[in-house]
Amino acid sequence: MKIIILGAGQVGGTLAENLADELNDIIVVDTDAERLRALQDKLDIATVMGEASHPNTLYRAGAEDADLLIAVTNSDEINMMACQVAHTLFNTPTKISRVRSPNYLSRQEELFNPQNIPVDVIIGPEQLVTKNIRQLIANPGALQVLDFAEGKVQLVAVRAYYGGPIVGQELQQIRQHMPKVDTRVAAIFRQNRPIIPVADTVVEADDEVFFIAARENIRKVMAELRKVDNPYRKVMIAGGGNIGATLALSLDREYQVKVIERDYARCRTLSERLKNALVLNGSASEPNLLAAEGIEQTDVFCALTNNDESNIMMSMLAKRMGAKKVITLITNPAYAEMVGDEIDISVSPQQITIGSLLAHVRRGDISIVHSLRRGAAEAIEVIAHGDAYSSKVVGRRLDEIDLPEGVTIGAIVRGEEVLIAHKHIEVETDDHVILFLVDRAKTAAVEKLFQVGFGFFS
């Protein structure tokens, strides 16, 4: 597939790295020669220097025969105009644009269609990140919470704690503890090394355990692996920008929310939009302000400014002053690797965005891609097509499917029914199959496994 990526920033660069590994023809466009040179030094890709929305730049990038254009520059307007130019002049089949401004997103259906602004897929990073953080707040104790099949199934990561009912025991004991709850452990990471679990795998304290279950069973399964935290009530948000404001609006009715923002004019805007939340003008790096606002009674402190260093320092301060849980927005992957135990959960906007983008790039009928563990692993939802003659999965029991090494099937969603993966289950046409890949390099093999061959006779 020939793919043009507009923007060589963190999202564009990370996306190029993901796609170049999968034998795509990648061309990255940017105005920054240094960024392009750095990408070319480590990836087998082509680069073009120029303005992303200019017709001659897109022509030099090969837009005439490109299959896909992904516009992820820092400018909404440039992204949208590039899609318009690609559509009008080059008839590019699929156009994806990152759009950040709530002003555009609030009128999305009216603006983005073939008659007006021809963008096929809109990616709104702030909305994606907000949804991610909101899921973490709604599921106390979780490190990650990912939706599949329109929320019918969730994949959850937790840290196994000393004293958990299943810690020190084999995984098959979960069924004995919870005979009426069906779940499957998809993967375990022990000291950053992946373990593909089997029935007699023993869970150890500090293991990072990824399990899959129907949404209504998530808290019951979490209780087997760790002490379940009490529901969160008090949330403090540092940073009233797009992400902080969107999160505060989504939590406003259900939680006691405080937003700390340095810019006074922004505080006034926020206070007008938020009905119940308290908006404070100041800096969350000031110990006196945190103490005065009851940081020691805060259930979750979210550092969501656009400065990684500030987010990390504010989170460490809040944790030391008594915040029960801290969630920190970190865009620089080098920082994410360095943070210690004082930061409970680091959230990467680019990895969340990449997952959403990849779902539209993957071959085959892949409806959801979640990038995990800073891009090393993936969880995907793929729709099975064909029949027993044309498919390597349809009409076969799960224990008969030749899965690539390091790949596990966690669940199947058949209509409204959730089937946790057990070896006797047979895959049917149009099943949504949810897989966990501890190694992202196996994605191409999974795509090939689900491809329909020529044996099908209608």
C-alpha positions as CSV (number, residue, x, y, z in Angstrom):
1,M,0.0,0.0,0.0
2,K,1.3,3.5,-0.9
3,I,0.7,5.8,2.1
4,I,1.5,9.5,2.3
5,I,1.9,10.9,5.9
6,L,1.7,14.6,6.2
7,G,3.6,15.7,9.3
8,A,6.8,14.2,10.8
9,G,6.1,15.1,14.4
10,Q,5.6,12.5,17.2
11,V,2.4,11.1,15.7
12,G,3.6,11.1,12.1
13,G,7.0,9.7,13.0
14,T,5.6,7.0,15.2
15,L,3.0,6.1,12.5
16,A,5.7,5.9,9.8
17,E,7.8,3.6,12.1
18,N,4.8,1.3,12.6
19,L,3.8,1.2,8.9
20,A,7.3,0.9,7.5
21,D,7.8,-2.4,9.4
22,E,4.8,-3.8,7.5
23,L,6.2,-3.5,4.0
24,N,4.2,-0.4,3.0
25,D,5.5,2.2,0.6
26,I,5.7,5.2,3.0
27,I,6.3,8.9,2.0
28,V,6.5,11.5,4.8
29,V,6.0,15.2,4.1
30,D,7.2,18.0,6.4
31,T,8.7,21.5,6.3
32,D,11.4,20.5,8.8
33,A,14.5,19.0,7.0
34,E,16.0,17.8,10.3
35,R,13.0,15.8,11.2
36,L,12.9,14.2,7.8
37,R,16.6,13.4,7.9
38,A,16.2,11.7,11.3
39,L,13.4,9.6,10.0
40,Q,15.3,8.5,6.9
41,D,18.3,7.6,9.0
42,K,16.4,4.9,10.9
43,L,13.5,3.9,8.5
44,D,13.3,2.7,4.9
45,I,11.0,5.4,3.7
46,A,10.9,8.4,1.3
47,T,10.6,12.0,2.4
48,V,9.5,15.2,0.7
49,M,10.2,18.7,2.2
50,G,7.4,21.2,1.6
51,E,4.1,22.6,2.7
52,A,1.7,19.7,3.2
53,S,-1.4,21.3,1.6
54,H,0.4,22.6,-1.5
55,P,-0.6,20.8,-4.7
56,N,3.0,20.7,-6.0
57,T,4.2,19.1,-2.7
58,L,1.5,16.4,-2.8
59,Y,2.4,15.8,-6.5
60,R,6.1,15.3,-5.6
61,A,5.0,13.0,-2.8
62,G,3.2,10.8,-5.4
63,A,-0.4,11.6,-4.6
64,E,-1.4,10.7,-8.1
65,D,-1.3,7.0,-7.3
66,A,-1.4,7.0,-3.5
67,D,-3.8,4.6,-1.8
68,L,-4.1,6.6,1.5
69,L,-3.3,10.1,2.8
70,I,-2.9,10.7,6.5
71,A,-2.7,14.3,7.5
72,V,-1.3,14.7,11.1
73,T,0.4,18.1,11.0
74,N,0.0,20.4,14.0
75,S,-2.5,22.5,12.0
76,D,-6.2,21.5,11.7
77,E,-6.5,23.8,8.7
78,I,-3.5,22.5,6.9
79,N,-4.7,18.9,7.5
80,M,-8.2,19.7,6.1
81,M,-6.9,21.6,3.1
82,A,-4.5,18.8,2.2
83,C,-7.4,16.4,2.2
84,Q,-9.4,18.7,0.0
85,V,-6.5,19.2,-2.5
86,A,-5.8,15.4,-2.6
87,H,-9.5,14.7,-3.3
88,T,-9.9,17.4,-6.0
89,L,-6.6,17.1,-7.9
90,F,-5.5,13.6,-7.3
91,N,-8.7,11.6,-6.4
92,T,-6.9,10.0,-3.5
93,P,-9.2,7.1,-2.4
94,T,-8.9,7.4,1.4
95,K,-8.1,10.5,3.4
96,I,-7.6,10.6,7.2
97,S,-7.2,13.9,9.1
98,R,-6.3,14.8,12.6
99,V,-8.6,17.5,13.9
100,R,-8.1,18.9,17.4
101,S,-10.3,22.0,17.7
102,P,-13.7,21.3,19.4
103,N,-15.1,24.1,17.2
104,Y,-14.7,21.8,14.2
105,L,-15.5,18.5,15.9
106,S,-18.8,19.8,17.3
107,R,-20.0,20.3,13.7
108,Q,-18.3,17.1,12.4
109,E,-21.2,15.6,10.4
110,E,-22.0,18.9,8.7
111,L,-18.4,19.7,7.7
112,F,-16.8,16.5,6.8
113,N,-18.4,14.8,3.9
114,P,-17.8,14.5,0.1
115,Q,-19.9,17.5,-0.6
116,N,-18.0,19.8,1.8
117,I,-14.6,18.9,3.3
118,P,-13.8,15.4,1.8
119,V,-12.2,13.7,4.8
120,D,-13.1,10.0,5.2
121,V,-11.9,9.5,8.8
122,I,-11.5,12.2,11.5
123,I,-9.1,11.5,14.3
124,G,-9.7,13.7,17.4
125,P,-6.7,13.0,19.8
126,E,-8.2,15.0,22.6
127,Q,-11.4,12.9,22.5
128,L,-9.5,9.7,22.3
129,V,-7.2,10.6,25.3
130,T,-10.2,11.8,27.3
131,K,-12.0,8.5,26.8
132,N,-8.9,6.6,27.8
133,I,-8.5,8.5,31.0
134,R,-12.2,8.4,31.8
135,Q,-12.1,4.6,31.6
136,L,-9.2,4.5,34.0
137,I,-11.2,6.7,36.5
138,A,-14.3,4.5,36.1
139,N,-12.3,1.3,36.8
140,P,-10.2,2.0,39.9
141,G,-6.9,0.0,40.0
142,A,-6.7,-0.6,36.2
143,L,-3.6,0.3,34.3
144,Q,-5.4,0.2,30.9
145,V,-9.1,-0.3,29.9
146,L,-9.8,-1.0,26.2
147,D,-13.2,-1.4,24.6
148,F,-14.1,-3.9,21.9
149,A,-17.3,-4.7,20.0
150,E,-18.9,-1.3,20.9
151,G,-18.0,-1.8,24.6
152,K,-19.5,-5.3,25.0
153,V,-16.0,-6.6,25.8
154,Q,-13.1,-5.0,27.6
155,L,-9.5,-5.8,27.8
156,V,-8.1,-4.6,31.1
157,A,-4.5,-4.5,32.5
158,V,-3.9,-4.6,36.2
159,R,-0.9,-5.0,38.5
160,A,-1.2,-8.2,40.6
161,Y,-0.7,-7.4,44.3
162,Y,0.5,-9.4,47.2
163,G,-2.6,-10.9,48.9
164,G,-4.8,-11.1,45.8
165,P,-6.9,-14.4,45.8
166,I,-5.2,-15.8,42.7
167,V,-1.6,-14.5,43.3
168,G,0.6,-17.5,43.8
169,Q,-1.9,-19.8,42.2
170,E,-2.4,-21.2,38.8
171,L,-4.7,-19.4,36.3
172,Q,-7.1,-22.3,36.2
173,Q,-8.0,-21.5,39.8
174,I,-9.9,-18.4,38.6
175,R,-12.7,-20.6,37.3
176,Q,-13.0,-22.3,40.7
177,H,-13.1,-18.9,42.5
178,M,-15.7,-17.5,40.1
179,P,-17.7,-20.4,38.5
180,K,-20.3,-18.0,37.1
181,V,-17.9,-15.5,35.6
182,D,-16.1,-16.3,32.3
183,T,-12.7,-14.6,31.6
184,R,-9.4,-15.2,29.9
185,V,-6.0,-13.9,30.7
186,A,-4.6,-12.9,27.3
187,A,-1.0,-12.1,28.4
188,I,1.2,-11.5,31.4
189,F,4.2,-9.2,31.5
190,R,6.7,-10.1,34.2
191,Q,9.6,-7.6,34.6
192,N,8.7,-6.3,31.1
193,R,9.0,-9.8,29.5
194,P,5.9,-11.3,27.9
195,I,4.5,-14.6,29.0
196,I,1.8,-16.4,27.0
197,P,-0.4,-17.9,29.7
198,V,-1.6,-21.5,29.9
199,A,-3.8,-23.2,32.5
200,D,-1.0,-23.9,34.9
201,T,0.7,-20.5,34.7
202,V,1.2,-19.1,38.2
203,V,0.5,-15.4,38.7
204,E,3.1,-13.6,40.7
205,A,2.9,-10.4,42.6
206,D,3.8,-7.3,40.5
207,D,2.8,-9.2,37.3
208,E,1.1,-6.9,34.7
209,V,-1.9,-9.0,33.8
210,F,-4.1,-8.4,30.7
211,F,-7.4,-10.1,31.0
212,I,-10.5,-10.0,28.8
213,A,-14.1,-10.3,30.0
214,A,-17.6,-9.0,29.3
215,R,-17.9,-5.4,30.6
216,E,-20.3,-6.3,33.4
217,N,-17.7,-8.8,34.8
218,I,-14.6,-6.6,34.9
219,R,-14.7,-5.6,38.5
220,K,-15.2,-9.2,39.7
221,V,-12.2,-10.4,37.8
222,M,-10.1,-7.5,39.0
223,A,-10.9,-8.5,42.6
224,E,-9.2,-11.9,41.9
225,L,-5.9,-10.3,40.9
226,R,-5.7,-7.3,43.3
227,K,-7.4,-5.5,46.1
228,V,-10.2,-3.6,44.4
229,D,-9.9,0.2,45.0
230,N,-13.0,2.0,46.3
231,P,-14.8,3.9,43.6
232,Y,-13.2,7.3,42.9
233,R,-15.1,10.4,43.8
234,K,-12.7,13.4,44.0
235,V,-10.7,14.2,40.9
236,M,-8.2,17.1,40.5
237,I,-7.1,18.1,37.0
238,A,-4.0,20.2,36.4
239,G,-4.3,21.9,33.0
240,G,-7.4,23.4,31.5
241,G,-6.5,23.0,27.8
242,N,-8.4,20.9,25.3
243,I,-7.8,17.6,27.1
244,G,-8.2,18.9,30.6
245,A,-11.4,20.7,29.7
246,T,-12.9,17.8,27.7
247,L,-12.2,15.5,30.7
248,A,-13.6,17.9,33.2
249,L,-16.8,18.2,31.1
250,S,-17.2,14.4,30.9
251,L,-16.8,14.0,34.7
252,D,-18.7,17.1,35.8
253,R,-21.9,15.4,36.8
254,E,-20.6,12.2,38.3
255,Y,-17.5,13.3,40.3
256,Q,-16.3,16.1,42.5
257,V,-14.0,17.9,40.0
258,K,-11.4,20.6,40.5
259,V,-9.5,22.1,37.6
260,I,-6.3,24.1,38.2
261,E,-5.3,26.4,35.3
262,R,-2.7,29.2,35.1
263,D,-4.3,31.3,32.5
264,Y,-7.0,33.6,34.0
265,A,-9.0,34.1,30.8
266,R,-9.0,30.3,30.2
267,C,-10.3,29.9,33.8
268,R,-13.2,32.2,33.1
269,T,-14.1,30.3,29.9
270,L,-14.0,27.0,31.8
271,S,-16.1,28.2,34.7
272,E,-18.8,29.2,32.3
273,R,-18.8,25.8,30.6
274,L,-18.6,23.6,33.7
275,K,-21.8,23.4,35.8
276,N,-20.4,21.8,39.0
277,A,-16.6,21.7,38.8
278,L,-14.5,24.2,40.7
279,V,-12.1,26.1,38.5
280,L,-9.0,27.5,40.3
281,N,-6.5,30.0,38.8
282,G,-3.0,29.0,39.8
283,S,-0.3,26.3,39.3
284,A,-0.5,22.7,40.5
285,S,3.2,22.9,41.2
286,E,2.5,25.1,44.2
287,P,2.4,22.9,47.4
288,N,0.3,25.6,49.2
289,L,-2.4,25.5,46.6
290,L,-2.6,21.7,46.5
291,A,-2.7,21.6,50.3
292,A,-5.4,24.2,50.5
293,E,-7.5,22.3,48.0
294,G,-7.3,19.0,49.8
295,I,-4.8,17.0,47.8
296,E,-4.6,14.4,50.6
297,Q,-8.3,13.6,50.1
298,T,-8.0,13.5,46.3
299,D,-8.7,10.1,44.7
300,V,-7.2,10.9,41.3
301,F,-4.8,13.7,40.3
302,C,-4.5,14.1,36.5
303,A,-1.6,16.2,35.1
304,L,-2.7,17.2,31.6
305,T,-0.8,20.3,30.6
306,N,1.1,20.4,27.3
307,N,4.5,20.3,29.1
308,D,5.8,16.8,30.0
309,E,8.3,18.1,32.5
310,S,5.6,20.1,34.4
311,N,3.3,17.1,34.3
312,I,5.9,14.8,35.8
313,M,6.9,17.2,38.5
314,M,3.3,18.1,39.5
315,S,2.4,14.4,39.6
316,M,5.3,13.5,41.9
317,L,4.4,16.4,44.1
318,A,0.8,15.5,44.3
319,K,1.6,11.9,45.1
320,R,4.0,12.8,47.8
321,M,1.4,15.1,49.3
322,G,-1.2,12.3,49.5
323,A,-3.1,11.9,46.2
324,K,-4.2,8.3,46.0
325,K,-3.6,7.9,42.3
326,V,-1.8,10.0,39.7
327,I,-2.4,9.9,35.9
328,T,0.2,11.8,33.9
329,L,0.1,12.9,30.2
330,I,3.6,12.2,28.7
331,T,4.2,12.7,25.0
332,N,8.0,12.1,25.0
333,P,8.5,8.3,25.0
334,A,12.0,8.7,26.6
335,Y,10.3,10.3,29.6
336,A,7.7,7.5,29.8
337,E,10.4,4.9,30.1
338,M,12.1,6.9,33.0
339,V,9.1,7.6,35.3
340,G,9.2,5.7,38.6
341,D,6.7,4.3,41.0
342,E,5.4,7.8,42.1
343,I,3.5,8.0,38.8
344,D,0.8,5.4,38.7
345,I,-0.2,5.6,35.1
346,S,1.4,7.5,32.2
347,V,-0.8,8.2,29.2
348,S,0.7,8.6,25.7
349,P,-1.4,10.7,23.4
350,Q,0.5,9.5,20.3
351,Q,0.1,5.8,21.1
352,I,-3.6,6.2,21.7
353,T,-3.9,8.1,18.4
354,I,-1.7,5.6,16.5
355,G,-4.0,2.8,17.5
356,S,-7.0,4.6,16.1
357,L,-5.1,5.3,12.8
358,L,-3.9,1.8,12.4
359,A,-7.4,0.4,12.4
360,H,-7.9,2.2,9.0
361,V,-4.6,1.1,7.5
362,R,-4.5,-2.6,8.4
363,R,-5.3,-5.1,5.6
364,G,-8.4,-7.2,6.1
365,D,-11.5,-6.3,8.0
366,I,-9.9,-5.0,11.2
367,S,-12.3,-2.7,13.0
368,I,-10.2,-1.8,16.1
369,V,-6.5,-1.6,16.9
370,H,-5.2,-0.7,20.4
371,S,-1.5,0.0,20.8
372,L,-0.2,-1.4,24.1
373,R,2.9,-1.0,26.2
374,R,4.1,2.0,24.3
375,G,3.6,0.3,20.9
376,A,5.4,-3.0,21.6
377,A,2.2,-5.0,21.8
378,E,-1.3,-4.7,20.1
379,A,-4.8,-5.8,20.7
380,I,-7.0,-6.0,17.6
381,E,-10.6,-6.8,16.7
382,V,-10.9,-8.5,13.3
383,I,-14.1,-9.7,11.5
384,A,-14.0,-13.3,10.2
385,H,-15.2,-13.7,6.6
386,G,-15.7,-16.6,4.2
387,D,-16.5,-20.2,5.0
388,A,-14.6,-23.4,5.8
389,Y,-13.4,-23.7,2.2
390,S,-12.0,-20.1,1.8
391,S,-11.0,-19.2,5.4
392,K,-8.3,-20.5,7.7
393,V,-10.4,-19.6,10.7
394,V,-14.1,-19.9,9.9
395,G,-15.6,-23.3,10.6
396,R,-12.6,-24.3,12.9
397,R,-12.4,-24.8,16.6
398,L,-10.0,-22.3,18.3
399,D,-7.5,-25.1,19.1
400,E,-7.4,-26.0,15.4
401,I,-6.4,-22.5,14.3
402,D,-2.6,-22.1,13.5
403,L,-2.0,-18.9,15.4
404,P,1.4,-17.2,15.0
405,E,3.7,-17.4,18.0
406,G,2.9,-14.9,20.7
407,V,-0.7,-14.4,19.5
408,T,-3.7,-15.4,21.6
409,I,-7.5,-15.1,21.0
410,G,-9.2,-13.6,24.0
411,A,-12.9,-13.5,23.0
412,I,-15.4,-13.7,20.2
413,V,-18.4,-11.5,19.8
414,R,-21.3,-13.0,17.9
415,G,-24.1,-10.5,17.5
416,E,-25.0,-9.6,21.1
417,E,-23.3,-12.7,22.5
418,V,-19.9,-12.5,24.2
419,L,-17.9,-15.8,24.0
420,I,-14.7,-15.9,26.0
421,A,-12.2,-18.0,24.1
422,H,-12.1,-21.7,25.0
423,K,-10.6,-24.3,22.7
424,H,-14.0,-26.0,21.8
425,I,-15.5,-22.8,20.4
426,E,-15.9,-22.7,16.6
427,V,-15.5,-19.5,14.6
428,E,-18.4,-18.5,12.5
429,T,-18.8,-16.1,9.6
430,D,-19.0,-12.4,10.7
431,D,-17.7,-13.2,14.2
432,H,-15.7,-10.4,15.8
433,V,-12.5,-12.0,17.0
434,I,-10.4,-10.2,19.6
435,L,-6.7,-11.1,19.6
436,F,-3.7,-10.1,21.7
437,L,-0.3,-9.8,20.1
438,V,2.7,-9.5,22.5
439,D,4.8,-8.7,19.5
440,R,3.5,-6.2,17.0
441,A,5.6,-7.7,14.3
442,K,3.1,-10.6,14.1
443,T,0.4,-8.3,12.8
444,A,1.0,-9.1,9.1
445,A,0.8,-12.9,9.9
446,V,-2.6,-12.3,11.7
447,E,-3.9,-10.3,8.7
448,K,-2.8,-13.1,6.4
449,L,-4.5,-15.7,8.6
450,F,-7.9,-13.9,8.3
451,Q,-7.7,-13.3,4.6
452,V,-10.3,-15.1,2.4
453,G,-8.8,-17.4,-0.2
454,F,-10.1,-18.5,-3.6
455,G,-11.8,-21.7,-2.4
456,F,-15.1,-20.0,-1.7
457,F,-18.0,-21.0,-4.0
458,S,-21.2,-18.9,-3.8
